[in-house]
Amino acid sequence: MRHLREANPDIALDELTWREALRQFQGKEGVEFVPDPEWRNKRTAAVAQTLSDTFGGEFKRKPEVFWL
């Protein structure tokens, strides 16, 4: 927030959404944000791999426990 105010003193930060402010901070305000339609599947696979690496066979033998 401080960086945005210093870089753009006339910017109305209270009128920006969090995402708009972040993109402004990143210098991407003129670039359209296009979400990755597969982000959820990719993230789910990464979390499942971490659980499998951490808990090994327990994760695979009792998936309903991990689901809860």
Residue pairs with C-beta under 8 A, 6 or more apart in sequence:
1 13
1 21
3 25
4 11
4 13
4 21
4 24
4 25
5 11
5 13
8 24
11 24
13 21
16 24
19 33
20 29
23 29
23 31
23 33
36 42
51 59
51 66
52 59
52 60
55 66
59 66
